[in-house]
Each structure stands twice: as C-alpha cells, then as structure tokens.
C-alpha cells in the first residue's frame, strides 16, 4: 500500500514538471513569435487572445531562468534589451560626441565604458 502511494506521488511530480516544461516551451514560442511579428506586445497579445501581464511575467521568468543557468545569480530590474544608437561622426570619420555607458552585469560587477 505504501509503495503504491509513493509511485503515485512520483508520477504526480513528473506530471507537474512536464506541464511546467510544456508551459515554458509554449511561452518561448510566443516570445519568439512576438519578436518576429514586429508588432508591440499589447497588440500581439490582443491578436492572440493572450494576457499582456502574463506575457511580461513569462518573459521575465524565462530571462531569469536563462541567466541562472548561465551562472548569473542576480539580475538588474530593467529591460532585457536596450537599444543603442550610433555615435555621430565628424570630419574624417572621427567620433565627435562623448558618451558614457554603465552595464550592471549582476553579482556586484559593473562595466563602465567612457569616451571623451
């Protein structure tokens, strides 16, 4: 009797793990489809009948799990991707503007880049 209950509990855990993996795979597909679509997240979600808050939650969760698996244990609370623009070039192709960039890499590491 006890061994039957243990097997059932293990099967329940395996089922939950499989469902979690299936959900993660589904949301990875949705994230990729939204990126490829070129439309904003709210419009994409409306068109697919998805919840935008749930979409953002999964985007954050999958980004966090990817970072953890890469050995990063801490993430900054900000966008995953930041668009950078080019530096204007002056005469002879030399950069004329000064700039400064700080990247928080997590785990207490910060990368500082500065020009000018």
URWO-V418501 format. One record per residue. N is the residue number from 1. SS is DSSP state (a for helix, b for strand, c for the rest). PSI is psi in whole degrees, -180 to 180 (NA if undefined). OMEGA is omega in whole degrees, -180 to 180 (NA if undefined). Layout:
<<N & SS & PSI & OMEGA> <N & SS & PSI & OMEGA>>
This chain:
<<1 & c & -44 & -180> <2 & a & -42 & -179> <3 & a & -33 & 178> <4 & a & -41 & -180> <5 & a & -38 & 179> <6 & a & -43 & 179> <7 & a & -43 & 179> <8 & a & -40 & 179> <9 & a & -42 & 178> <10 & a & -41 & 179> <11 & a & -40 & 178> <12 & a & -41 & 178> <13 & a & -42 & 179> <14 & a & -40 & 178> <15 & a & -44 & 179> <16 & a & -43 & 179> <17 & a & -41 & 179> <18 & a & -42 & 178> <19 & a & -41 & 179> <20 & a & -42 & 178> <21 & a & -40 & 179> <22 & a & -42 & 179> <23 & a & -45 & -180> <24 & a & -42 & 179> <25 & a & -42 & 178> <26 & a & -47 & -178> <27 & a & -31 & 173> <28 & a & -41 & 178> <29 & a & -42 & 180> <30 & a & -40 & 179> <31 & a & -43 & 179> <32 & a & -42 & -179> <33 & a & -39 & 179> <34 & a & -44 & 180> <35 & a & -45 & -179> <36 & a & -28 & -177> <37 & a & -29 & -179> <38 & c & 1 & 178> <39 & c & 160 & 179> <40 & c & 161 & -178> <41 & a & -47 & 180> <42 & a & -44 & 180> <43 & a & -43 & 179> <44 & a & -46 & -178> <45 & a & -42 & 177> <46 & a & -44 & -179> <47 & a & -28 & -179> <48 & a & -2 & -178> <49 & c & 32 & -180> <50 & c & 157 & 174> <51 & c & 122 & 179> <52 & a & -44 & 177> <53 & a & -38 & 178> <54 & a & -38 & 177> <55 & a & -49 & 179> <56 & a & -40 & 179> <57 & a & -47 & 180> <58 & a & -38 & 178> <59 & a & -45 & 179> <60 & a & -44 & -178> <61 & a & -45 & -179> <62 & a & -34 & 176> <63 & a & -41 & 179> <64 & a & -44 & -179> <65 & a & -34 & 177> <66 & a & -40 & 179> <67 & a & -41 & 180> <68 & a & -40 & -180> <69 & a & -21 & 177> <70 & c & 0 & 177> <71 & c & 7 & 177> <72 & c & 125 & -175> <73 & c & 3 & -176> <74 & c & 133 & 178> <75 & c & 144 & 175> <76 & c & 148 & 179> <77 & c & 82 & -179> <78 & c & -175 & -179> <79 & c & 150 & 178> <80 & c & -38 & -180> <81 & c & 140 & 177> <82 & c & 128 & 179> <83 & c & 130 & 177> <84 & c & 144 & 178> <85 & c & 162 & -179> <86 & c & 156 & 178> <87 & c & 130 & 179> <88 & c & 140 & -180> <89 & b & 139 & 179> <90 & c & -155 & -179> <91 & a & 135 & 179> <92 & a & 12 & 177> <93 & a & 12 & 180> <94 & c & 142 & 178> <95 & b & 131 & -178> <96 & c & -18 & -176> <97 & c & 147 & 173> <98 & c & 155 & 180> <99 & b & 162 & 179> <100 & b & 138 & -178> <101 & b & 131 & 176> <102 & b & 121 & 178> <103 & b & 120 & 176> <104 & b & 110 & -176> <105 & b & -3 & -177> <106 & b & 171 & 179> <107 & c & 32 & 177> <108 & c & 7 & -179> <109 & b & 133 & 178> <110 & b & 132 & 178> <111 & b & 123 & 179> <112 & b & 125 & 175> <113 & b & 136 & -177> <114 & b & 142 & 175> <115 & b & 135 & 175> <116 & c & NA & NA>>
